[in-house]
């Protein structure tokens, strides 16, 4: 989820810090639902505000940050939505052709408004994917995702909503910073890895007017279909993800019962376990130690099947992308089984996808060390350097 690992309790605090609350069922698209934005309406700015307080790393580099709210397509209803985010601009003047831009998909922070990364100077941990690009003279935009900090239901792990958010964030940034060019890259961690992979799949049909050069997916939640399979070890990291999976399921299927997924010791400590405030981090670690693993499993076989069906419905890949994709896994990942990701990559390769697969034996889930690999890889894509397609060796 966030860009720190999930092996130790302290890493779990940073990686799965989130706020969870019941969400209303998604309203069906009706004549009262605003239609999806088209053309220049996509990424249209609803509001923007230059921020006076920025992360120390951004300040050191002389960069600026602007909070934005922009129009996009609602992944749940197919109508219109507004999403918030942050645009970062490096020091200096734009190069010929305009600034290149990177759209960042952040890891899981939560499913309530106070968990929107744009509310925090460090983006609740995702600033580590911003400053390296600012240092290289690249504009960066970080979406909060639909329903975080803006009206509407959070569309947790909904691949369509994530793709629209990531792509339209680039359009929004170009509306705020006129010197941004059309060439863009995408990078994301865990939930954000799924988001940028989905954006790469949708870019041909939805990203018109923009030129995506590549997408880097770090420890992506590409396919969690086997999350509750009998053979899957229910690690603490996986147990802590359950409330967020339920929120995603409930947004898609309002008949899903909370008590089928969150009960007993899990329900007793839910506030601490799903807190997105860093101030509650130690409470999260303490509460995690009290969980009865049985309480983090679906209550019935029917509930298990319902969750599995939803996870399958949001899994990737679904189609071949027109651009190269970097997929990185840590072999010590105890949240997203590396084999699940290898299988997803194999499927992508079977579709004719240009994939560079990187396995890091000493890394866990979404560790900071992976960021440098992604930054270097995307810079090479902007420089039109040849890719290293590894499909033939899988």
C-alpha positions, 0 to 999 in steps of 0.5 A: 500500500504505501511506499514502505514495507509491511514486514514489521509492525512499524512498516504496517503502520505507514503502509496501511494507515487508513480511515474506514467508515461505512459508505453508501451504496453507489447510486445507479446512473439516472437522468439526474446523474450528471453525464460523464465529462467529454473532451475538454471537460475531462480534467476541467478545474473546479478549484485550485489553490497554491499551497504555502506549506509544502513538504521539506523536500519540495521546499529544498528543491524550490518546487511549488505545490497546488491543490486542485479539484478537477472533473473526471468520470465516475468509475462506479456510475459512469457519470461525472465526478470531481476528484482532488489532488496535488500538482507539483512544479519544479524550479526553473523554466519549462524546456522546449516542448513543455514540462514532461509530467508524471501522474502518481498513484498512491498506495492505500491511505483510507476510504474517508475524506480525512485520508486524502493525501492532498491534505498532508504535505508528505501525501501520507507517505507518497512524497517519495515518488514526487521529489525524485521527479522534481529533481529531474525537472518533471511536473508531478500530479498526485490524485487522491482518487474518487471519493477521498476528499470529494463528494461520492463513494470511494471506489477502492480498487475499482480499476476504471475509476482509478484509470480515469483519476490518473489520466484526468489528473494529467489534464488537470495539471495541464490546465493549472500549469500551461507549460506542461507538454502532452508527454506523460508517464505514470508510477504507482505503489500497491493500490497505485500500481493497479491504478497506473496499470489500469490507466495504461490499459485505458490510455488509448481510448480515454487518454486522447490528446496525451502521449503516455510513455510508460507506466511503472507498477510497484508491488501492484494489487493487480490480481487479489483473486486468491486473497481468501483462498484456503491455501493463502496464508493470512498474514497480519498484512493481509488481515489489516487490508480486509476493512478496505477490501470490504469498502470496495466490495460494498461500493460495488455491491450494497447488499454485502454485509459488514458483519460477514467480513469485520467482526469479533476482535477485528470489529472491537479494534476497527477504529485503530486498525483503520486510522489514517492519522500518523498520530494513531500509528502506535495504536494501530500496531497494538491493535494488530497484535490483538486480532484473532486471525479467524475474525479477518476471514469471511464468515461464510462460504457465500461471503467468501465467494462474493468477495472473490467474485468482486476481486476477480472483477477488478483484477488486471490485466484485461487487455494489451496496452500500447505502452511498456509497463514496468512491474516490480515485486519484492519476493518478501511481500507478505501482502501481495503474493509475488506469484499472483503478480507473476501470473498477472504478468504472464497473462499480460505477456500472453496478450502481447504486452511489452512488460519489464518484470523486476524481482527484488529478492530482499524487498517486501511490499512497496519498499522505498528502495523500489522508487529509484528503479521506477524513477530511472525506468520512467526517465528512460521512457521519456528519453525514448530509450529501448525497453527490456521486454522480459516476457520471453524469459518468464 
